[in-house]
C-alpha cells in the first residue's frame, strides 16, 4: 500500500492546486514533494529490512477480461529510481521560487501530475499499466513546454510530442504482440513475468522485430542517435523546471525500461541487434560531445552533454554485462542530480547577467566566489572526477562496454576526454578571467538557488566517497535481471 501512497500524494496535491487556484501553489507543491520523499525514504528502510514486506506491493485486478492488473512493486531496481524522482522533485520545485509563472497553480499542478506518472512507470509490473503511465507522463510536460516555453514553443513542442507519441505506438504494437503470445493457465496476461515468458518463446526473427519496436520507443525517450533531434531545442525552449524534469527524470524512463522491460523479454533480439544499438549509442556520444564543444549557449551545451551521457548509459545496458547494467543504474542516479544542478546554473546565469552566451560571460568568480565553488563541484561530478558521484557509474559503464568489445569501448571512452573539454572550458570562460561587461554585476544567490546547489553538491560528494549503500541495492537488482536475460 505504501507504493500506492507514492502515487496518490502528488496526484491529490495536483488536484487541490487545480481546484483551488491557490496563490501558495509553490509552497503546497514543495510540501507535497517533501512528504512524498519522506514516504520513499520510509519505503527504502522497510525494503532493506525485508524486501518481501507486503506494504511494498500492490496487486489488484483491474480489467479481468484482458488480464490487466493494477500491479505495483518496489524492488531493487524500482526503489532506486523512485528515490531519485522523489529526491529531485523538491529541488525542482524549490528552484522555481525565484520565478513568477503565470497561472502558477497550473504549472505546479502539472509538475505533480508528472511526478505521479513517472513513479508509476518505475513501479508497475503490468505491461498495460506501464504503457498507460508512460503516456500519462508525456501529457503534463507537453503542456508545461507549450504554455510556459520560449519562442517557437508551438513548433518545437509539437515535434517533441510527435516523436514521443510515435515511439509509444511502436512500443504498444510490440507489447500487444507479446500479450497475444502469453499463456497463464490458459488465459492471456499483461503481467511482466508472463511477457518475459512470451518473449522468450518467440523465434529469433520475431524477437528481433519486437526488439526494434520497443527499443525505438526507449531510444526516442532517452534519446539515442539518430532519434535525438527533438531534444536540444526542446530542452533549451522549455522553462527551466520543465528541462529539469525532462533531463533529470523523464529520460530515465527509457534507460530504466530498457533494463526492466527490453533485455529480459527478447534476449535473442538483444543478442542479434544489441551490437547495432550499441554502435548507435556510441556514435551519439561522440557526435553530441563534438557539438557540445562548439556551443555558444550554455543551456544548449548541457542539452548535448546529456545526449552524450545517456549514450554511454545505453551502451552499458546493451552490453548485457553486470558491470554495464550496474553502472547504468548508478549513472542514472548521478546524472539526474548533476544535470538538474547544471540547468539551474544556466538559469542563474541568465537571471543574473541577462545572457547564457559563454563568450559574453567571464570573471564571475571575482564577483561571487561561493557560486564559483558550487559550480565547480557540479562540473567535476559531471566529468566523473574520482570521489564524485559520476565516477562510479562511468567506470562501471566503460568496464561493461570494454567487456563487450574493446574497439567500441575505446570509442566510448572518448566521452571522458570530450566531456572534460566542453565542461571545463565552458567553466573557465564563464567563471574565470576578467569581467567582460563592466556594467554587469553578479549579485548574491537567492536562498532557494543556494539551497538547491548546496544539497546537490553534498550528494555529488557523498555518493562519490561512499556509493556502497545504493550500489549494493543496484547489484542485487542487476543479478535478478541477468537471470532472465540468458537466451
Buried (B, 14 or more C-beta within 10 A) or exposed (E): EBBBBBBEBBBEBBEBBBEEEBEEBBEBBBBBBBBBBEBBEEBBEBBEEEBEEEBBBBEEEBEEEEBBBBBBBBBBBBBBBBBBBBBBBBBBBBBBBBBEBEEBBBBBBBBBBBBBBBBBBBBBBBBBBBBBBBBBBBBBBBBBBBBBBEEEBEEBBBBBBEBBBBBBEBBBBBBBBBBEBBEEEEEBBBBBEBBBBBBBEBEEEBBBBBBBBBBBBBBBBBBBBEBBEBBBBBBBBBBBBBBBBBBBBBBBBBBBBBBBBBBBBBBBBBBBBBBEBBBBBBBBBBBBBBBBBEBEBBBBBBBBBBBBBBBBBBBBBBBBBBBBBBBBBBBBBBBBBBBBBBBBBBBBBBBBBEBBBBEBBBBBBBBBEEBBBBBBBBBBBBBBBEBBBBBBBBBBBBBBBBBBBEEBBEBBBBBBEBBBBBBBEBBEBBBEBEBEEEEBEBEEBBEBBBBBBBBBBEBBBEBBEEBEEBBEBBBEBBEEBBEBBEE
